[in-house]
Amino acid sequence: ALPALFFRRGGPANRVPTLDLEAIMSGNDAGEMKIGVRTARDLSWKDGLDAFTCTECGRCKDACPTFLTGKPLALKWVFDSLKQHLLAQREAIVAGGDAALPPLIGGVIAPETLWACTTCGYCEAACPIELEHLPRFYRMRQHQVLMEGAFPHELKAVFNAYDVQSNPWGLPADTRGNWADGLGVPVVQTPEDAHALDYLFYVGSAESFDPRAQKIAVAFVKILRYAGIRFGILGARETSTGECVRRAGNEMLFQQLARALVATLNGLGVTRIVTCDPHAFNTLKNEYPEFGGRYEVVHHTQLIASLIAEGRVRVNRAFERVIYHEPCYLGRHNGEYEAPRAIIAHLTRDAPLEFELSREKSMCCGAGGARMWMDEKIGRRINVARVEQALPKQPSVIATACPYCATMMLDGAKALGREPELATRDIAELVADALTADRSPVRETPPA
């Protein structure tokens, strides 16, 4: 355990290992191009050390959305399978060279195990000796997608849609800003426009195209205007961050999308970004610097919480029995647990409710890791199980802070026949509904 702790990567689990695609392509003169992990020889020595170091305590399963819903994935099981495989193939591994090794996916790790992962990161956070999981699965997915062309069939349409229209629905890219028609939202056209803003509002694909998520964007615009925040959007010039396809293993498409968006943002001189999407928040903040995109990025709950604390946003205590579902890419992956709860505390007449599995132990809604776009054919649906976990608390509202969580919680409530009496609302929607009418918007110094 001590060597495993000492040699842990030290970096957060919220970043995907980057492929140097140019070097890979230029180094293909020998006739063999290698991407990701195919056999045990492609694993790092730390991957092997982790497999033998696992104490088999089972903590990785306590809130794992796949394990709790009957899917064939738990970090403990993955490590055990790898350990047995490494022992069985030790002679071929030591021999190196041309010694044949079987592929890991299909023999050692089932395809359904690889693609069941929501990348929520609970297993890594729960491990008492910080064994690592996500980078290895990311590298396995990269090989399956880019080398084998072996991935869930639903992702083919998703990849094509992102490639052609920069959104998973494949809707026309030039309609990306249509959600704001009639709202008078400024569209940033020049560096001068961007310089005049407090924040660029990066809307993201969900709030641009999904009717349910568009309501979140509209509510957030109402809050920004109430507080006197100078903001604008990119409209049709906004493109996807590529977060979804990256976690699905399509690193080539991700880098294409990332470089395009960075070129747009940098060309306009954007420095401060606010977004309602934790996945975009994580990618813009933690992954884009590697591609030349360095911005101050805040999540909408962080901004709203600061505006309430400063008195620039005032709300009524308009709600009761509100329970908060934690977005994995806001909480566990980026450590923001307090801002959403601080907002809810200002909105409720009673004490906010908590899931039994909350904060660091919160269970994923099931949408992460591109699972939003894949059928759930094994076990129970993760979003239904998550909504069921709320029911003993008898909430009237499940509050979220992610457009994908909002959709998953709504679908879960409908599947259980609990909608509409159990509302699923983004925090921005709750705040917009509770804004007081006794204060006009005041232009003040932008929050730090």
Backbone torsions as a table, in degrees:
resi	resn	phi	psi	omega
1	ALA	NA	-41.4	-177.5
2	LEU	-62.6	-46.7	175.2
3	PRO	-60.6	-38.3	179.8
4	ALA	-63.6	-40.8	177.1
5	LEU	-66.2	-41.9	-177.1
6	PHE	-64.5	-38.5	-174.6
7	PHE	-98.3	10.8	177.1
8	ARG	-60.6	155.2	-169.3
9	ARG	-64.2	-24.5	178.2
10	GLY	80.8	-24.6	178.5
11	GLY	-86.2	162.6	-179.0
12	PRO	-72.8	159.1	178.8
13	ALA	-78.8	-1.4	-175.3
14	ASN	-86.3	4.9	177.7
15	ARG	-116.4	137.7	177.9
16	VAL	-88.6	138.9	176.5
17	PRO	-57.0	126.3	-176.8
18	THR	-82.7	136.5	174.6
19	LEU	-95.0	132.1	172.5
20	ASP	-83.8	85.1	-172.8
21	LEU	-64.5	-34.4	179.5
22	GLU	-64.3	-43.1	178.7
23	ALA	-67.3	-38.0	179.4
24	ILE	-63.0	-44.3	-179.2
25	MET	-67.5	-43.6	-178.2
26	SER	-72.2	-22.4	179.4
27	GLY	-90.3	15.2	-177.0
28	ASN	-90.9	13.1	-178.1
29	ASP	-63.4	-28.7	-178.4
30	ALA	-74.4	-7.4	176.3
31	GLY	94.3	-3.3	179.7
32	GLU	-126.5	117.5	178.6
33	MET	-104.5	129.3	-177.7
34	LYS	-118.1	127.1	176.5
35	ILE	-133.4	128.4	174.7
36	GLY	71.5	-155.0	-175.0
37	VAL	-112.6	119.5	174.9
38	ARG	-109.3	-51.8	-178.5
39	THR	-120.5	176.2	179.4
40	ALA	-59.2	-27.9	-179.8
41	ARG	-67.3	-20.6	179.9
42	ASP	-86.1	-9.8	176.4
43	LEU	-73.1	151.8	173.3
44	SER	-79.9	161.5	177.6
45	TRP	-61.7	-29.4	179.0
46	LYS	-68.7	-33.3	175.0
47	ASP	-59.6	-43.7	178.9
48	GLY	-66.6	-42.0	179.2
49	LEU	-60.1	-43.3	179.6
50	ASP	-60.8	-40.4	-178.9
51	ALA	-61.1	-39.1	-179.1
52	PHE	-83.4	-13.5	-176.5
53	THR	-91.8	-20.9	-178.5
54	CYS	-49.6	125.8	-178.5
55	THR	-86.5	-1.4	178.7
56	GLU	58.1	34.8	-179.4
57	CYS	-75.1	-24.7	178.0
58	GLY	84.5	4.2	179.2
59	ARG	-61.9	-28.1	-179.1
60	CYS	-64.3	-12.9	-176.5
61	LYS	-99.5	-11.7	-169.3
62	ASP	-59.8	-37.5	178.5
63	ALA	-129.3	17.0	178.5
64	CYS	-67.1	121.5	-176.4
65	PRO	-63.9	-28.2	-179.7
66	THR	-75.3	-44.6	180.0
67	PHE	-64.5	-43.2	-176.5
68	LEU	-70.0	-14.5	179.7
69	THR	-115.5	19.2	170.2
70	GLY	79.2	28.9	177.9
71	LYS	-101.3	155.3	-171.0
72	PRO	-82.5	52.5	179.3
73	LEU	-143.6	123.3	167.7
74	ALA	-152.0	140.6	-175.4
75	LEU	-57.3	-39.1	178.2
76	LYS	-57.6	-42.7	-179.7
77	TRP	-67.9	-39.4	179.3
78	VAL	-62.2	-46.0	-180.0
79	PHE	-63.3	-40.1	179.8
80	ASP	-64.1	-41.9	179.2
81	SER	-64.4	-42.3	178.6
82	LEU	-65.3	-40.9	-179.7
83	LYS	-62.2	-46.4	-179.7
84	GLN	-64.5	-36.5	179.1
85	HIS	-67.6	-44.2	179.7
86	LEU	-61.8	-38.1	177.3
87	LEU	-66.7	-43.4	-177.8
88	ALA	-67.6	-30.0	-175.9
89	GLN	-106.1	17.6	-172.6
90	ARG	-59.8	-37.2	-177.8
91	GLU	-67.2	-43.0	179.2
92	ALA	-67.7	-36.1	179.8
93	ILE	-66.3	-45.6	-179.7
94	VAL	-66.3	-36.8	-178.5
95	ALA	-64.9	-33.5	178.9
96	GLY	62.9	-153.5	176.6
97	GLY	58.1	-129.8	-175.5
98	ASP	-92.6	7.2	-179.8
99	ALA	-58.2	125.0	-174.0
100	ALA	-72.3	137.1	173.2
101	LEU	-129.1	139.4	179.7
102	PRO	-72.9	152.9	176.1
103	PRO	-64.5	147.3	-179.6
104	LEU	-72.0	-42.3	-178.6
105	ILE	-81.1	123.4	-179.7
106	GLY	111.5	-32.5	179.0
107	GLY	-109.8	-55.1	-177.9
108	VAL	-87.3	-45.5	179.9
109	ILE	-120.2	122.4	-178.2
110	ALA	-68.7	146.0	177.3
111	PRO	-54.6	-39.3	-179.6
112	GLU	-66.6	-24.8	174.4
113	THR	-70.8	-46.4	-179.6
114	LEU	-59.2	-44.1	-172.6
115	TRP	-89.5	-3.7	176.9
116	ALA	-76.5	-22.0	-173.1
117	CYS	-65.5	130.3	176.8
118	THR	-92.7	0.7	-178.5
119	THR	59.0	28.0	-177.2
120	CYS	-69.6	-23.1	176.3
121	GLY	83.5	4.4	-178.1
122	TYR	-61.0	-41.9	-174.7
123	CYS	-60.1	-41.3	179.2
124	GLU	-68.6	-41.9	-178.8
125	ALA	-66.3	-31.6	-176.9
126	ALA	-83.9	-20.2	-175.2
127	CYS	-65.5	124.2	-177.5
128	PRO	-68.1	-17.5	178.6
129	ILE	-118.8	19.5	169.8
130	GLU	55.3	43.0	173.9
131	LEU	-69.1	152.7	-170.1
132	GLU	-108.6	146.5	-174.5
133	HIS	-135.6	-50.6	-169.9
134	LEU	-61.2	-44.9	-179.3
135	PRO	-57.9	-35.9	179.9
136	ARG	-67.7	-44.1	178.6
137	PHE	-66.8	-37.6	176.0
138	TYR	-59.2	-44.1	-178.4
139	ARG	-68.6	-33.8	175.7
140	MET	-66.9	-41.6	178.3
141	ARG	-64.8	-39.5	177.7
142	GLN	-58.3	-42.2	179.3
143	HIS	-67.0	-44.3	-177.5
144	GLN	-62.2	-39.5	-177.1
145	VAL	-78.2	-51.0	-170.2
146	LEU	-85.6	-22.9	-178.4
147	MET	-108.2	-40.9	-174.8
148	GLU	-98.4	-23.0	-173.6
149	GLY	63.9	28.7	-176.3
150	ALA	-111.3	101.6	179.9
151	PHE	-154.5	162.7	-179.5
152	PRO	-52.2	136.8	-171.5
153	HIS	-61.8	-27.0	-179.4
154	GLU	-63.6	-26.8	-176.4
155	LEU	-73.2	-20.6	-180.0
156	LYS	-60.5	-47.1	178.6
157	ALA	-65.9	-35.6	179.3
158	VAL	-65.5	-47.1	178.4
159	PHE	-59.8	-43.8	-179.9
160	ASN	-62.8	-40.4	-178.9
161	ALA	-65.0	-43.4	177.4
162	TYR	-63.7	-40.0	-176.8
163	ASP	-65.7	-40.4	-174.4
164	VAL	-89.6	-43.1	-172.6
165	GLN	-120.0	1.0	177.7
166	SER	61.0	31.8	171.5
167	ASN	-156.8	151.8	-172.9
168	PRO	-71.2	-16.8	178.8
169	TRP	-84.3	-15.4	-177.4
170	GLY	72.0	19.6	178.3
171	LEU	-76.5	154.3	-174.8
172	PRO	-54.6	127.3	-176.6
173	ALA	-61.6	-30.1	-176.9
174	ASP	-76.6	-1.8	175.4
175	THR	-101.3	11.5	-173.5
176	ARG	-60.3	-30.7	-179.2
177	GLY	-97.2	6.4	-175.4
178	ASN	-65.1	-23.2	179.4
179	TRP	-58.3	-26.3	-175.6
180	ALA	-94.0	4.7	179.8
181	ASP	-56.9	131.6	178.8
182	GLY	86.5	-9.0	-179.2
183	LEU	-91.9	-12.5	-179.4
184	GLY	69.9	27.7	-179.8
185	VAL	-74.9	128.3	-179.7
186	PRO	-65.3	137.9	175.8
187	VAL	-106.9	124.4	-177.0
188	VAL	-74.0	123.3	-178.9
189	GLN	-115.2	-29.7	-173.3
190	THR	-134.0	163.7	173.9
191	PRO	-58.3	-32.0	178.0
192	GLU	-64.9	-39.3	176.2
193	ASP	-60.4	-45.7	-178.0
194	ALA	-65.4	-38.9	-178.3
195	HIS	-64.1	-28.6	-177.8
196	ALA	-80.8	-4.5	-174.8
197	LEU	-90.9	151.3	164.2
198	ASP	-77.8	-42.0	179.5
199	TYR	-145.8	143.6	161.7
200	LEU	-84.7	128.3	175.9
201	PHE	-87.4	104.0	174.1
202	TYR	-82.9	112.5	-170.6
203	VAL	-79.7	-45.0	-178.8
204	GLY	87.4	164.4	-173.9
205	SER	-66.0	-43.3	-175.6
206	ALA	-60.7	-49.9	-176.5
207	GLU	-76.8	-12.4	175.4
208	SER	-84.3	-33.6	-169.6
209	PHE	-121.6	-26.9	-176.5
210	ASP	-87.5	122.0	-176.3
211	PRO	-55.7	-37.3	178.8
212	ARG	-65.5	-46.0	-176.5
213	ALA	-72.9	-26.0	178.1
214	GLN	-59.3	-31.1	178.9
215	LYS	-63.5	-31.0	177.9
216	ILE	-68.0	-45.0	179.1
217	ALA	-60.9	-42.9	180.0
218	VAL	-63.5	-41.9	178.6
219	ALA	-63.6	-39.9	-179.2
220	PHE	-67.5	-37.8	175.7
221	VAL	-59.4	-42.1	178.9
222	LYS	-59.6	-41.1	-179.6
223	ILE	-67.8	-45.3	-179.8
224	LEU	-59.7	-41.8	179.7
225	ARG	-67.1	-41.9	178.9
226	TYR	-57.9	-39.7	-177.0
227	ALA	-83.6	-6.8	-179.1
228	GLY	75.3	27.0	178.8
229	ILE	-79.8	132.0	175.3
230	ARG	-84.4	115.9	-176.1
231	PHE	-140.9	163.7	174.6
232	GLY	-154.8	169.0	178.0
233	ILE	-122.9	168.2	177.8
234	LEU	-88.8	-16.2	-178.8
235	GLY	60.9	-131.3	-177.2
236	ALA	-66.4	-17.9	179.9
237	ARG	-81.0	-13.4	177.5
238	GLU	-71.4	137.9	175.5
239	THR	-127.6	170.8	-176.9
240	SER	-69.9	148.7	172.6
241	THR	-70.6	-22.9	-178.1
242	GLY	85.2	7.7	-176.3
243	GLU	-55.0	-44.0	-175.3
244	CYS	-63.3	-48.7	-176.3
245	VAL	-69.4	-28.6	178.2
246	ARG	-65.2	-44.9	-179.4
247	ARG	-75.2	-12.7	172.3
248	ALA	-90.0	1.4	175.0
249	GLY	99.7	-5.5	-177.0
250	ASN	-90.8	72.2	-176.9
251	GLU	-63.9	-33.0	-179.1
252	MET	-63.7	-46.0	179.2
253	LEU	-67.9	-38.9	178.1
254	PHE	-58.0	-48.4	-177.1
255	GLN	-64.5	-33.5	175.7
256	GLN	-61.9	-46.8	-179.4
257	LEU	-68.6	-41.4	-178.1
258	ALA	-63.1	-45.4	-178.3
259	ARG	-65.7	-34.8	178.6
260	ALA	-66.3	-44.4	-179.3
261	LEU	-69.7	-40.3	177.3
262	VAL	-60.3	-41.0	179.1
263	ALA	-61.4	-40.1	179.0
264	THR	-67.1	-49.0	-177.8
265	LEU	-63.7	-45.7	-179.5
266	ASN	-68.1	-35.7	178.7
267	GLY	-63.6	-29.5	178.5
268	LEU	-91.0	-6.4	-179.4
269	GLY	72.8	29.8	179.9
270	VAL	-67.8	135.0	178.7
271	THR	-123.3	-29.1	-176.5
272	ARG	-126.2	128.9	-176.3
273	ILE	-128.6	137.9	169.8
274	VAL	-122.1	141.3	-179.6
275	THR	-145.2	150.0	176.3
276	CYS	-89.6	-6.9	-173.2
277	ASP	-101.3	111.3	179.6
278	PRO	-60.1	-29.8	179.9
279	HIS	-70.0	-44.3	174.9
280	ALA	-65.5	-40.4	177.3
281	PHE	-55.7	-48.4	-178.9
282	ASN	-64.4	-44.2	-176.8
283	THR	-69.2	-46.5	179.5
284	LEU	-62.3	-38.8	-176.1
285	LYS	-79.4	-43.7	-168.7
286	ASN	-106.0	-21.9	-175.9
287	GLU	-111.4	-30.3	-177.4
288	TYR	-68.7	-27.3	177.1
289	PRO	-55.0	-31.0	179.0
290	GLU	-67.6	-18.2	-179.5
291	PHE	-111.8	19.1	176.1
292	GLY	88.2	8.1	179.9
293	GLY	-103.9	98.1	-177.4
294	ARG	-115.3	108.4	-175.1
295	TYR	-135.6	158.1	168.3
296	GLU	-85.8	115.4	-174.1
297	VAL	-117.6	129.3	177.1
298	VAL	-126.9	150.6	174.7
299	HIS	-87.0	151.6	-174.7
300	HIS	-60.9	-31.3	177.9
301	THR	-68.8	-33.5	177.3
302	GLN	-65.4	-42.9	179.4
303	LEU	-67.8	-45.0	-179.2
304	ILE	-62.2	-42.4	180.0
305	ALA	-60.8	-41.2	179.9
306	SER	-69.0	-36.0	178.8
307	LEU	-67.8	-37.3	176.0
308	ILE	-66.4	-43.4	-179.6
309	ALA	-62.5	-32.4	-179.6
310	GLU	-85.3	-6.4	-179.0
311	GLY	82.5	8.5	180.0
312	ARG	-83.5	-19.4	172.1
313	VAL	-124.5	124.2	178.3
314	ARG	-119.4	135.2	-175.3
315	VAL	-130.9	154.0	172.6
316	ASN	-87.3	156.6	173.3
317	ARG	-84.4	83.5	-167.6
318	ALA	-98.5	-3.9	-171.6
319	PHE	-131.3	159.4	174.6
320	GLU	-135.9	154.1	175.2
321	ARG	53.0	59.5	178.2
322	VAL	-101.9	127.4	177.1
323	ILE	-115.6	139.2	-173.5
324	TYR	-105.0	124.6	173.5
325	HIS	-94.0	127.6	-173.8
326	GLU	-82.8	118.1	170.8
327	PRO	-69.6	130.1	-175.7
328	CYS	-60.5	-38.9	-174.9
329	TYR	-81.5	-5.0	171.2
330	LEU	-99.4	-47.2	-177.3
331	GLY	-80.4	-79.0	-172.6
332	ARG	-62.2	-40.6	-175.4
333	HIS	-81.9	-20.8	-177.7
334	ASN	-131.6	4.6	170.4
335	GLY	71.1	16.6	179.6
336	GLU	-98.2	99.4	179.1
337	TYR	-111.5	-25.5	-168.0
338	GLU	-88.5	-38.4	-174.8
339	ALA	-57.2	-49.1	179.6
340	PRO	-61.1	-38.9	-178.6
341	ARG	-70.3	-35.1	177.4
342	ALA	-63.4	-39.2	178.4
343	ILE	-65.3	-48.3	-178.2
344	ILE	-60.2	-36.7	178.9
345	ALA	-61.5	-28.6	177.5
346	HIS	-81.5	-17.1	-174.4
347	LEU	-96.1	-16.5	-169.3
348	THR	-108.7	147.2	176.8
349	ARG	-83.9	-14.7	179.2
350	ASP	-124.7	-177.3	-180.0
351	ALA	-73.5	132.0	177.0
352	PRO	-57.9	147.0	-179.6
353	LEU	-90.9	158.6	177.8
354	GLU	-131.2	140.7	169.2
355	PHE	-63.1	153.7	171.1
356	GLU	-61.9	-39.2	174.8
357	LEU	-97.4	95.4	-175.9
358	SER	-137.9	173.5	-178.4
359	ARG	51.0	-127.4	-176.5
360	GLU	-61.3	-23.0	-178.5
361	LYS	-101.1	12.7	-177.1
362	SER	-62.8	145.3	178.1
363	MET	-93.9	139.7	-178.9
364	CYS	-64.1	152.5	175.8
365	CYS	-78.0	-16.4	179.0
366	GLY	104.4	0.4	-174.8
367	ALA	-93.0	-19.6	-172.3
368	GLY	-70.6	167.1	178.3
369	GLY	64.1	27.9	-177.6
370	ALA	70.3	9.0	178.2
371	ARG	-66.0	-20.1	177.0
372	MET	-53.8	-30.5	-172.0
373	TRP	-106.1	6.4	-179.6
374	MET	-114.0	141.5	177.6
375	ASP	-65.5	143.7	176.3
376	GLU	-100.5	98.5	-172.8
377	LYS	-103.4	-11.8	-176.2
378	ILE	-114.6	130.4	177.2
379	GLY	69.8	-158.0	-178.8
380	ARG	-89.9	159.1	177.5
381	ARG	-72.6	133.2	-175.8
382	ILE	-63.8	-42.1	-177.4
383	ASN	-66.4	-33.8	177.1
384	VAL	-66.7	-43.4	178.4
385	ALA	-61.6	-38.7	-179.6
386	ARG	-67.0	-42.8	177.4
387	VAL	-63.6	-39.7	177.2
388	GLU	-58.5	-34.5	179.5
389	GLN	-65.2	-23.0	179.3
390	ALA	-81.4	-27.1	-169.2
391	LEU	-59.3	-39.1	178.8
392	PRO	-58.8	-22.4	179.0
393	LYS	-83.9	-7.6	179.2
394	GLN	53.1	54.7	179.6
395	PRO	-77.9	157.9	170.6
396	SER	-101.2	-20.0	-179.3
397	VAL	-139.8	131.3	165.2
398	ILE	-97.9	112.5	179.6
399	ALA	-89.8	140.6	178.3
400	THR	-129.1	172.1	177.1
401	ALA	-138.8	35.3	-176.6
402	CYS	-156.7	131.3	-178.8
403	PRO	-63.8	-31.2	179.3
404	TYR	-74.4	-39.5	174.8
405	CYS	-61.2	-40.0	-179.4
406	ALA	-59.6	-43.5	178.9
407	THR	-65.7	-44.3	-177.9
408	MET	-66.1	-40.8	178.9
409	MET	-67.6	-38.8	177.7
410	LEU	-63.0	-46.6	179.6
411	ASP	-63.6	-36.9	178.1
412	GLY	-65.5	-42.2	178.7
413	ALA	-65.1	-39.4	177.6
414	LYS	-64.3	-42.1	-179.4
415	ALA	-61.7	-30.2	-179.6
416	LEU	-91.9	1.1	-179.2
417	GLY	69.3	26.5	-176.9
418	ARG	-106.5	8.5	178.6
419	GLU	-107.1	129.9	21.9
420	PRO	-101.8	0.1	-175.4
421	GLU	-65.9	-22.6	173.7
422	LEU	-107.1	98.8	-177.1
423	ALA	-78.0	147.4	173.2
424	THR	-120.5	114.8	-172.3
425	ARG	-133.3	141.1	170.2
426	ASP	-73.1	151.6	-179.4
427	ILE	-58.1	-35.6	178.1
428	ALA	-61.4	-38.2	178.8
429	GLU	-65.9	-40.0	178.7
430	LEU	-64.3	-44.8	-179.7
431	VAL	-64.3	-44.2	-179.4
432	ALA	-60.2	-37.1	179.4
433	ASP	-73.2	-22.6	-173.6
434	ALA	-104.4	4.6	179.9
435	LEU	-58.8	135.7	179.5
436	THR	-76.0	154.6	-179.2
437	ALA	-100.5	2.2	-173.7
438	ASP	-94.2	14.9	-179.1
439	ARG	-145.5	124.9	176.3
440	SER	-80.0	152.6	176.5
441	PRO	-55.9	135.2	-179.1
442	VAL	-120.7	131.6	177.9
443	ARG	-84.3	113.6	-178.7
444	GLU	-128.3	-179.8	178.3
445	THR	-63.9	131.8	179.7
446	PRO	-57.8	145.7	179.3
447	PRO	-63.1	146.8	179.7
448	ALA	-69.4	NA	NA
